[in-house]
Amino acid sequence: MFRSFFYNSKGEFNPVYFWITCFCLVALVLMLLRVFGANTFSDALVLGVLGFIQIWVALYNKQSKDKREIG
């Protein structure tokens, strides 16, 4: 089940997928804590983590696309 979160389509382990999954879990925990009333975390922190993930995925996909076009 978790294999699809950490491996690319060729079956090779991809650390980027691992870290993106970890950061998504952190964002999920932060959002759940906010929903259930924890005032120690701001909405800006949750949005910052989600923005970081989004930028990282976009940069990774752009790099992968550039590699496919070159070679």
PyMOL Python script that loads the backbone (N, CA, C, O; Angstrom):
from pymol import cmd

cmd.read_pdbstr("""\
ATOM      1  N   MET A   1       0.812  -1.186   0.000  1.00  0.00           N
ATOM      2  CA  MET A   1       0.000   0.000   0.000  1.00  0.00           C
ATOM      3  C   MET A   1       0.863   1.261   0.000  1.00  0.00           C
ATOM      4  O   MET A   1       0.610   2.178  -0.782  1.00  0.00           O
ATOM      5  N   PHE A   2       1.866   1.321   0.854  1.00  0.00           N
ATOM      6  CA  PHE A   2       2.694   2.515   0.943  1.00  0.00           C
ATOM      7  C   PHE A   2       3.754   2.581  -0.150  1.00  0.00           C
ATOM      8  O   PHE A   2       4.429   3.599  -0.303  1.00  0.00           O
ATOM      9  N   ARG A   3       3.896   1.520  -0.894  1.00  0.00           N
ATOM     10  CA  ARG A   3       4.907   1.478  -1.949  1.00  0.00           C
ATOM     11  C   ARG A   3       4.691   2.601  -2.973  1.00  0.00           C
ATOM     12  O   ARG A   3       5.657   3.177  -3.474  1.00  0.00           O
ATOM     13  N   SER A   4       3.455   2.903  -3.276  1.00  0.00           N
ATOM     14  CA  SER A   4       3.174   3.934  -4.272  1.00  0.00           C
ATOM     15  C   SER A   4       3.540   5.325  -3.779  1.00  0.00           C
ATOM     16  O   SER A   4       3.706   6.238  -4.589  1.00  0.00           O
ATOM     17  N   PHE A   5       3.671   5.508  -2.468  1.00  0.00           N
ATOM     18  CA  PHE A   5       4.055   6.807  -1.934  1.00  0.00           C
ATOM     19  C   PHE A   5       5.556   7.060  -2.018  1.00  0.00           C
ATOM     20  O   PHE A   5       5.983   8.214  -1.999  1.00  0.00           O
ATOM     21  N   PHE A   6       6.352   6.022  -2.109  1.00  0.00           N
ATOM     22  CA  PHE A   6       7.799   6.175  -2.020  1.00  0.00           C
ATOM     23  C   PHE A   6       8.558   5.753  -3.270  1.00  0.00           C
ATOM     24  O   PHE A   6       9.762   5.997  -3.353  1.00  0.00           O
ATOM     25  N   TYR A   7       7.915   5.141  -4.230  1.00  0.00           N
ATOM     26  CA  TYR A   7       8.605   4.628  -5.413  1.00  0.00           C
ATOM     27  C   TYR A   7       8.039   5.288  -6.666  1.00  0.00           C
ATOM     28  O   TYR A   7       6.856   5.623  -6.727  1.00  0.00           O
ATOM     29  N   ASN A   8       8.894   5.466  -7.654  1.00  0.00           N
ATOM     30  CA  ASN A   8       8.428   6.050  -8.912  1.00  0.00           C
ATOM     31  C   ASN A   8       7.845   4.956  -9.804  1.00  0.00           C
ATOM     32  O   ASN A   8       7.725   3.806  -9.381  1.00  0.00           O
ATOM     33  N   SER A   9       7.489   5.306 -11.017  1.00  0.00           N
ATOM     34  CA  SER A   9       6.824   4.347 -11.910  1.00  0.00           C
ATOM     35  C   SER A   9       7.752   3.215 -12.348  1.00  0.00           C
ATOM     36  O   SER A   9       7.279   2.165 -12.786  1.00  0.00           O
ATOM     37  N   LYS A  10       9.064   3.415 -12.237  1.00  0.00           N
ATOM     38  CA  LYS A  10      10.029   2.366 -12.605  1.00  0.00           C
ATOM     39  C   LYS A  10      10.316   1.418 -11.452  1.00  0.00           C
ATOM     40  O   LYS A  10      11.070   0.459 -11.617  1.00  0.00           O
ATOM     41  N   GLY A  11       9.730   1.667 -10.289  1.00  0.00           N
ATOM     42  CA  GLY A  11       9.961   0.811  -9.137  1.00  0.00           C
ATOM     43  C   GLY A  11      11.177   1.188  -8.324  1.00  0.00           C
ATOM     44  O   GLY A  11      11.589   0.435  -7.442  1.00  0.00           O
ATOM     45  N   GLU A  12      11.765   2.347  -8.604  1.00  0.00           N
ATOM     46  CA  GLU A  12      12.941   2.806  -7.870  1.00  0.00           C
ATOM     47  C   GLU A  12      12.508   3.684  -6.703  1.00  0.00           C
ATOM     48  O   GLU A  12      11.578   4.481  -6.828  1.00  0.00           O
ATOM     49  N   PHE A  13      13.196   3.532  -5.554  1.00  0.00           N
ATOM     50  CA  PHE A  13      12.889   4.358  -4.393  1.00  0.00           C
ATOM     51  C   PHE A  13      13.209   5.809  -4.713  1.00  0.00           C
ATOM     52  O   PHE A  13      14.269   6.113  -5.259  1.00  0.00           O
ATOM     53  N   ASN A  14      12.298   6.697  -4.373  1.00  0.00           N
ATOM     54  CA  ASN A  14      12.480   8.111  -4.647  1.00  0.00           C
ATOM     55  C   ASN A  14      12.347   8.890  -3.343  1.00  0.00           C
ATOM     56  O   ASN A  14      11.242   9.008  -2.813  1.00  0.00           O
ATOM     57  N   PRO A  15      13.455   9.428  -2.810  1.00  0.00           N
ATOM     58  CA  PRO A  15      13.400  10.130  -1.531  1.00  0.00           C
ATOM     59  C   PRO A  15      12.484  11.348  -1.547  1.00  0.00           C
ATOM     60  O   PRO A  15      11.932  11.710  -0.508  1.00  0.00           O
ATOM     61  N   VAL A  16      12.312  11.985  -2.698  1.00  0.00           N
ATOM     62  CA  VAL A  16      11.436  13.152  -2.773  1.00  0.00           C
ATOM     63  C   VAL A  16      10.007  12.756  -2.419  1.00  0.00           C
ATOM     64  O   VAL A  16       9.330  13.475  -1.684  1.00  0.00           O
ATOM     65  N   TYR A  17       9.548  11.632  -2.928  1.00  0.00           N
ATOM     66  CA  TYR A  17       8.202  11.161  -2.604  1.00  0.00           C
ATOM     67  C   TYR A  17       8.078  10.855  -1.115  1.00  0.00           C
ATOM     68  O   TYR A  17       7.041  11.124  -0.508  1.00  0.00           O
ATOM     69  N   PHE A  18       9.121  10.299  -0.532  1.00  0.00           N
ATOM     70  CA  PHE A  18       9.120   9.997   0.899  1.00  0.00           C
ATOM     71  C   PHE A  18       8.952  11.278   1.715  1.00  0.00           C
ATOM     72  O   PHE A  18       8.108  11.338   2.609  1.00  0.00           O
ATOM     73  N   TRP A  19       9.750  12.296   1.413  1.00  0.00           N
ATOM     74  CA  TRP A  19       9.684  13.538   2.178  1.00  0.00           C
ATOM     75  C   TRP A  19       8.397  14.296   1.933  1.00  0.00           C
ATOM     76  O   TRP A  19       7.865  14.915   2.855  1.00  0.00           O
ATOM     77  N   ILE A  20       7.886  14.263   0.722  1.00  0.00           N
ATOM     78  CA  ILE A  20       6.608  14.919   0.454  1.00  0.00           C
ATOM     79  C   ILE A  20       5.495  14.246   1.264  1.00  0.00           C
ATOM     80  O   ILE A  20       4.620  14.924   1.803  1.00  0.00           O
ATOM     81  N   THR A  21       5.530  12.915   1.346  1.00  0.00           N
ATOM     82  CA  THR A  21       4.543  12.194   2.144  1.00  0.00           C
ATOM     83  C   THR A  21       4.663  12.573   3.614  1.00  0.00           C
ATOM     84  O   THR A  21       3.650  12.773   4.285  1.00  0.00           O
ATOM     85  N   CYS A  22       5.890  12.673   4.124  1.00  0.00           N
ATOM     86  CA  CYS A  22       6.093  13.060   5.528  1.00  0.00           C
ATOM     87  C   CYS A  22       5.558  14.461   5.796  1.00  0.00           C
ATOM     88  O   CYS A  22       4.882  14.680   6.801  1.00  0.00           O
ATOM     89  N   PHE A  23       5.851  15.412   4.912  1.00  0.00           N
ATOM     90  CA  PHE A  23       5.368  16.774   5.110  1.00  0.00           C
ATOM     91  C   PHE A  23       3.849  16.859   4.973  1.00  0.00           C
ATOM     92  O   PHE A  23       3.216  17.664   5.657  1.00  0.00           O
ATOM     93  N   CYS A  24       3.260  16.054   4.112  1.00  0.00           N
ATOM     94  CA  CYS A  24       1.796  16.021   4.004  1.00  0.00           C
ATOM     95  C   CYS A  24       1.173  15.487   5.293  1.00  0.00           C
ATOM     96  O   CYS A  24       0.122  15.963   5.724  1.00  0.00           O
ATOM     97  N   LEU A  25       1.822  14.502   5.904  1.00  0.00           N
ATOM     98  CA  LEU A  25       1.330  13.987   7.181  1.00  0.00           C
ATOM     99  C   LEU A  25       1.433  15.047   8.270  1.00  0.00           C
ATOM    100  O   LEU A  25       0.535  15.172   9.102  1.00  0.00           O
ATOM    101  N   VAL A  26       2.529  15.813   8.268  1.00  0.00           N
ATOM    102  CA  VAL A  26       2.682  16.906   9.237  1.00  0.00           C
ATOM    103  C   VAL A  26       1.572  17.933   9.035  1.00  0.00           C
ATOM    104  O   VAL A  26       0.958  18.386  10.000  1.00  0.00           O
ATOM    105  N   ALA A  27       1.316  18.300   7.777  1.00  0.00           N
ATOM    106  CA  ALA A  27       0.253  19.263   7.487  1.00  0.00           C
ATOM    107  C   ALA A  27      -1.105  18.732   7.930  1.00  0.00           C
ATOM    108  O   ALA A  27      -1.924  19.484   8.458  1.00  0.00           O
ATOM    109  N   LEU A  28      -1.347  17.441   7.718  1.00  0.00           N
ATOM    110  CA  LEU A  28      -2.610  16.837   8.139  1.00  0.00           C
ATOM    111  C   LEU A  28      -2.767  16.906   9.650  1.00  0.00           C
ATOM    112  O   LEU A  28      -3.835  17.255  10.153  1.00  0.00           O
ATOM    113  N   VAL A  29      -1.709  16.574  10.370  1.00  0.00           N
ATOM    114  CA  VAL A  29      -1.759  16.634  11.836  1.00  0.00           C
ATOM    115  C   VAL A  29      -2.008  18.065  12.306  1.00  0.00           C
ATOM    116  O   VAL A  29      -2.818  18.290  13.205  1.00  0.00           O
ATOM    117  N   LEU A  30      -1.315  19.036  11.702  1.00  0.00           N
ATOM    118  CA  LEU A  30      -1.525  20.434  12.080  1.00  0.00           C
ATOM    119  C   LEU A  30      -2.959  20.876  11.813  1.00  0.00           C
ATOM    120  O   LEU A  30      -3.556  21.580  12.628  1.00  0.00           O
ATOM    121  N   MET A  31      -3.514  20.464  10.673  1.00  0.00           N
ATOM    122  CA  MET A  31      -4.899  20.835  10.358  1.00  0.00           C
ATOM    123  C   MET A  31      -5.877  20.184  11.335  1.00  0.00           C
ATOM    124  O   MET A  31      -6.835  20.823  11.770  1.00  0.00           O
ATOM    125  N   LEU A  32      -5.641  18.922  11.680  1.00  0.00           N
ATOM    126  CA  LEU A  32      -6.526  18.255  12.638  1.00  0.00           C
ATOM    127  C   LEU A  32      -6.438  18.907  14.013  1.00  0.00           C
ATOM    128  O   LEU A  32      -7.453  19.059  14.692  1.00  0.00           O
ATOM    129  N   LEU A  33      -5.245  19.289  14.424  1.00  0.00           N
ATOM    130  CA  LEU A  33      -5.108  19.974  15.703  1.00  0.00           C
ATOM    131  C   LEU A  33      -5.859  21.300  15.695  1.00  0.00           C
ATOM    132  O   LEU A  33      -6.486  21.666  16.690  1.00  0.00           O
ATOM    133  N   ARG A  34      -5.798  22.023  14.573  1.00  0.00           N
ATOM    134  CA  ARG A  34      -6.537  23.290  14.467  1.00  0.00           C
ATOM    135  C   ARG A  34      -8.039  23.052  14.502  1.00  0.00           C
ATOM    136  O   ARG A  34      -8.770  23.814  15.134  1.00  0.00           O
ATOM    137  N   VAL A  35      -8.507  22.006  13.833  1.00  0.00           N
ATOM    138  CA  VAL A  35      -9.942  21.716  13.806  1.00  0.00           C
ATOM    139  C   VAL A  35     -10.456  21.373  15.196  1.00  0.00           C
ATOM    140  O   VAL A  35     -11.562  21.762  15.569  1.00  0.00           O
ATOM    141  N   PHE A  36      -9.649  20.641  15.962  1.00  0.00           N
ATOM    142  CA  PHE A  36     -10.088  20.221  17.284  1.00  0.00           C
ATOM    143  C   PHE A  36      -9.696  21.198  18.386  1.00  0.00           C
ATOM    144  O   PHE A  36      -9.736  20.848  19.565  1.00  0.00           O
ATOM    145  N   GLY A  37      -9.319  22.419  18.015  1.00  0.00           N
ATOM    146  CA  GLY A  37      -9.209  23.487  18.999  1.00  0.00           C
ATOM    147  C   GLY A  37      -7.841  23.790  19.561  1.00  0.00           C
ATOM    148  O   GLY A  37      -7.752  24.540  20.533  1.00  0.00           O
ATOM    149  N   ALA A  38      -6.783  23.260  19.018  1.00  0.00           N
ATOM    150  CA  ALA A  38      -5.449  23.604  19.513  1.00  0.00           C
ATOM    151  C   ALA A  38      -5.088  24.993  19.010  1.00  0.00           C
ATOM    152  O   ALA A  38      -4.999  25.210  17.801  1.00  0.00           O
ATOM    153  N   ASN A  39      -4.883  25.926  19.915  1.00  0.00           N
ATOM    154  CA  ASN A  39      -4.581  27.299  19.531  1.00  0.00           C
ATOM    155  C   ASN A  39      -3.081  27.562  19.447  1.00  0.00           C
ATOM    156  O   ASN A  39      -2.666  28.698  19.219  1.00  0.00           O
ATOM    157  N   THR A  40      -2.277  26.540  19.626  1.00  0.00           N
ATOM    158  CA  THR A  40      -0.827  26.740  19.607  1.00  0.00           C
ATOM    159  C   THR A  40      -0.273  26.831  18.186  1.00  0.00           C
ATOM    160  O   THR A  40       0.840  27.318  17.989  1.00  0.00           O
ATOM    161  N   PHE A  41      -1.027  26.373  17.207  1.00  0.00           N
ATOM    162  CA  PHE A  41      -0.578  26.422  15.820  1.00  0.00           C
ATOM    163  C   PHE A  41      -1.430  27.417  15.047  1.00  0.00           C
ATOM    164  O   PHE A  41      -2.658  27.386  15.125  1.00  0.00           O
ATOM    165  N   SER A  42      -0.784  28.285  14.312  1.00  0.00           N
ATOM    166  CA  SER A  42      -1.536  29.260  13.536  1.00  0.00           C
ATOM    167  C   SER A  42      -1.903  28.680  12.168  1.00  0.00           C
ATOM    168  O   SER A  42      -1.327  27.693  11.711  1.00  0.00           O
ATOM    169  N   ASP A  43      -2.871  29.322  11.541  1.00  0.00           N
ATOM    170  CA  ASP A  43      -3.252  28.919  10.185  1.00  0.00           C
ATOM    171  C   ASP A  43      -2.110  29.184   9.211  1.00  0.00           C
ATOM    172  O   ASP A  43      -1.948  28.476   8.216  1.00  0.00           O
ATOM    173  N   ALA A  44      -1.322  30.213   9.510  1.00  0.00           N
ATOM    174  CA  ALA A  44      -0.197  30.540   8.638  1.00  0.00           C
ATOM    175  C   ALA A  44       0.829  29.408   8.613  1.00  0.00           C
ATOM    176  O   ALA A  44       1.457  29.169   7.581  1.00  0.00           O
ATOM    177  N   LEU A  45       1.006  28.716   9.723  1.00  0.00           N
ATOM    178  CA  LEU A  45       1.944  27.591   9.764  1.00  0.00           C
ATOM    179  C   LEU A  45       1.457  26.455   8.870  1.00  0.00           C
ATOM    180  O   LEU A  45       2.237  25.862   8.125  1.00  0.00           O
ATOM    181  N   VAL A  46       0.175  26.161   8.951  1.00  0.00           N
ATOM    182  CA  VAL A  46      -0.396  25.108   8.104  1.00  0.00           C
ATOM    183  C   VAL A  46      -0.271  25.492   6.637  1.00  0.00           C
ATOM    184  O   VAL A  46       0.148  24.677   5.815  1.00  0.00           O
ATOM    185  N   LEU A  47      -0.630  26.722   6.303  1.00  0.00           N
ATOM    186  CA  LEU A  47      -0.529  27.179   4.918  1.00  0.00           C
ATOM    187  C   LEU A  47       0.921  27.226   4.448  1.00  0.00           C
ATOM    188  O   LEU A  47       1.205  26.965   3.279  1.00  0.00           O
ATOM    189  N   GLY A  48       1.832  27.555   5.348  1.00  0.00           N
ATOM    190  CA  GLY A  48       3.251  27.557   4.996  1.00  0.00           C
ATOM    191  C   GLY A  48       3.757  26.172   4.648  1.00  0.00           C
ATOM    192  O   GLY A  48       4.495  26.006   3.676  1.00  0.00           O
ATOM    193  N   VAL A  49       3.370  25.176   5.428  1.00  0.00           N
ATOM    194  CA  VAL A  49       3.775  23.797   5.143  1.00  0.00           C
ATOM    195  C   VAL A  49       3.192  23.336   3.819  1.00  0.00           C
ATOM    196  O   VAL A  49       3.888  22.710   3.020  1.00  0.00           O
ATOM    197  N   LEU A  50       1.927  23.639   3.580  1.00  0.00           N
ATOM    198  CA  LEU A  50       1.292  23.245   2.318  1.00  0.00           C
ATOM    199  C   LEU A  50       1.924  23.970   1.127  1.00  0.00           C
ATOM    200  O   LEU A  50       2.098  23.378   0.061  1.00  0.00           O
ATOM    201  N   GLY A  51       2.267  25.245   1.303  1.00  0.00           N
ATOM    202  CA  GLY A  51       2.939  25.992   0.240  1.00  0.00           C
ATOM    203  C   GLY A  51       4.317  25.435  -0.052  1.00  0.00           C
ATOM    204  O   GLY A  51       4.724  25.352  -1.211  1.00  0.00           O
ATOM    205  N   PHE A  52       5.043  25.050   0.998  1.00  0.00           N
ATOM    206  CA  PHE A  52       6.357  24.435   0.828  1.00  0.00           C
ATOM    207  C   PHE A  52       6.250  23.149   0.020  1.00  0.00           C
ATOM    208  O   PHE A  52       7.054  22.909  -0.881  1.00  0.00           O
ATOM    209  N   ILE A  53       5.267  22.327   0.339  1.00  0.00           N
ATOM    210  CA  ILE A  53       5.060  21.072  -0.389  1.00  0.00           C
ATOM    211  C   ILE A  53       4.739  21.359  -1.853  1.00  0.00           C
ATOM    212  O   ILE A  53       5.274  20.707  -2.750  1.00  0.00           O
ATOM    213  N   GLN A  54       3.867  22.332  -2.091  1.00  0.00           N
ATOM    214  CA  GLN A  54       3.466  22.660  -3.453  1.00  0.00           C
ATOM    215  C   GLN A  54       4.654  23.142  -4.281  1.00  0.00           C
ATOM    216  O   GLN A  54       4.818  22.731  -5.429  1.00  0.00           O
ATOM    217  N   ILE A  55       5.472  23.998  -3.712  1.00  0.00           N
ATOM    218  CA  ILE A  55       6.653  24.496  -4.436  1.00  0.00           C
ATOM    219  C   ILE A  55       7.629  23.364  -4.702  1.00  0.00           C
ATOM    220  O   ILE A  55       8.195  23.275  -5.792  1.00  0.00           O
ATOM    221  N   TRP A  56       7.834  22.496  -3.713  1.00  0.00           N
ATOM    222  CA  TRP A  56       8.773  21.388  -3.873  1.00  0.00           C
ATOM    223  C   TRP A  56       8.318  20.451  -4.986  1.00  0.00           C
ATOM    224  O   TRP A  56       9.134  20.019  -5.801  1.00  0.00           O
ATOM    225  N   VAL A  57       7.031  20.132  -5.031  1.00  0.00           N
ATOM    226  CA  VAL A  57       6.503  19.257  -6.078  1.00  0.00           C
ATOM    227  C   VAL A  57       6.656  19.915  -7.449  1.00  0.00           C
ATOM    228  O   VAL A  57       7.036  19.259  -8.419  1.00  0.00           O
ATOM    229  N   ALA A  58       6.359  21.214  -7.526  1.00  0.00           N
ATOM    230  CA  ALA A  58       6.477  21.918  -8.809  1.00  0.00           C
ATOM    231  C   ALA A  58       7.926  21.927  -9.298  1.00  0.00           C
ATOM    232  O   ALA A  58       8.177  21.687 -10.479  1.00  0.00           O
ATOM    233  N   LEU A  59       8.872  22.197  -8.417  1.00  0.00           N
ATOM    234  CA  LEU A  59      10.281  22.202  -8.817  1.00  0.00           C
ATOM    235  C   LEU A  59      10.756  20.811  -9.216  1.00  0.00           C
ATOM    236  O   LEU A  59      11.500  20.660 -10.185  1.00  0.00           O
ATOM    237  N   TYR A  60      10.332  19.807  -8.481  1.00  0.00           N
ATOM    238  CA  TYR A  60      10.718  18.431  -8.803  1.00  0.00           C
ATOM    239  C   TYR A  60      10.163  18.018 -10.160  1.00  0.00           C
ATOM    240  O   TYR A  60      10.870  17.401 -10.958  1.00  0.00           O
ATOM    241  N   ASN A  61       8.895  18.354 -10.428  1.00  0.00           N
ATOM    242  CA  ASN A  61       8.293  17.998 -11.710  1.00  0.00           C
ATOM    243  C   ASN A  61       8.946  18.737 -12.860  1.00  0.00           C
ATOM    244  O   ASN A  61       9.127  18.167 -13.936  1.00  0.00           O
ATOM    245  N   LYS A  62       9.304  20.003 -12.653  1.00  0.00           N
ATOM    246  CA  LYS A  62       9.980  20.764 -13.701  1.00  0.00           C
ATOM    247  C   LYS A  62      11.348  20.148 -14.002  1.00  0.00           C
ATOM    248  O   LYS A  62      11.734  20.014 -15.163  1.00  0.00           O
ATOM    249  N   GLN A  63      12.072  19.776 -12.951  1.00  0.00           N
ATOM    250  CA  GLN A  63      13.385  19.151 -13.139  1.00  0.00           C
ATOM    251  C   GLN A  63      13.243  17.816 -13.871  1.00  0.00           C
ATOM    252  O   GLN A  63      14.032  17.513 -14.766  1.00  0.00           O
ATOM    253  N   SER A  64      12.245  17.022 -13.495  1.00  0.00           N
ATOM    254  CA  SER A  64      12.027  15.736 -14.167  1.00  0.00           C
ATOM    255  C   SER A  64      11.682  15.938 -15.633  1.00  0.00           C
ATOM    256  O   SER A  64      12.150  15.192 -16.493  1.00  0.00           O
ATOM    257  N   LYS A  65      10.864  16.947 -15.921  1.00  0.00           N
ATOM    258  CA  LYS A  65      10.477  17.231 -17.302  1.00  0.00           C
ATOM    259  C   LYS A  65      11.697  17.672 -18.113  1.00  0.00           C
ATOM    260  O   LYS A  65      11.863  17.256 -19.260  1.00  0.00           O
ATOM    261  N   ASP A  66      12.546  18.509 -17.521  1.00  0.00           N
ATOM    262  CA  ASP A  66      13.747  18.965 -18.228  1.00  0.00           C
ATOM    263  C   ASP A  66      14.684  17.796 -18.531  1.00  0.00           C
ATOM    264  O   ASP A  66      15.295  17.758 -19.599  1.00  0.00           O
ATOM    265  N   LYS A  67      14.803  16.843 -17.603  1.00  0.00           N
ATOM    266  CA  LYS A  67      15.663  15.685 -17.841  1.00  0.00           C
ATOM    267  C   LYS A  67      15.120  14.820 -18.974  1.00  0.00           C
ATOM    268  O   LYS A  67      15.892  14.293 -19.775  1.00  0.00           O
ATOM    269  N   ARG A  68      13.797  14.669 -19.048  1.00  0.00           N
ATOM    270  CA  ARG A  68      13.201  13.854 -20.105  1.00  0.00           C
ATOM    271  C   ARG A  68      13.391  14.493 -21.481  1.00  0.00           C
ATOM    272  O   ARG A  68      13.576  13.792 -22.476  1.00  0.00           O
ATOM    273  N   GLU A  69      13.343  15.827 -21.534  1.00  0.00           N
ATOM    274  CA  GLU A  69      13.505  16.509 -22.816  1.00  0.00           C
ATOM    275  C   GLU A  69      14.934  16.451 -23.307  1.00  0.00           C
ATOM    276  O   GLU A  69      15.168  16.373 -24.513  1.00  0.00           O
ATOM    277  N   ILE A  70      15.906  16.487 -22.390  1.00  0.00           N
ATOM    278  CA  ILE A  70      17.320  16.478 -22.777  1.00  0.00           C
ATOM    279  C   ILE A  70      17.751  15.069 -23.192  1.00  0.00           C
ATOM    280  O   ILE A  70      18.345  14.885 -24.254  1.00  0.00           O
ATOM    281  N   GLY A  71      17.453  14.091 -22.363  1.00  0.00           N
ATOM    282  CA  GLY A  71      17.968  12.759 -22.628  1.00  0.00           C
ATOM    283  C   GLY A  71      16.898  11.802 -22.757  1.00  0.00           C
ATOM    284  O   GLY A  71      17.152  10.619 -22.984  1.00  0.00           O
TER     285      GLY A  71
END
""", "prot")
cmd.dss("prot")
cmd.show_as("cartoon", "prot")
cmd.util.cbc("prot")
cmd.orient("prot")
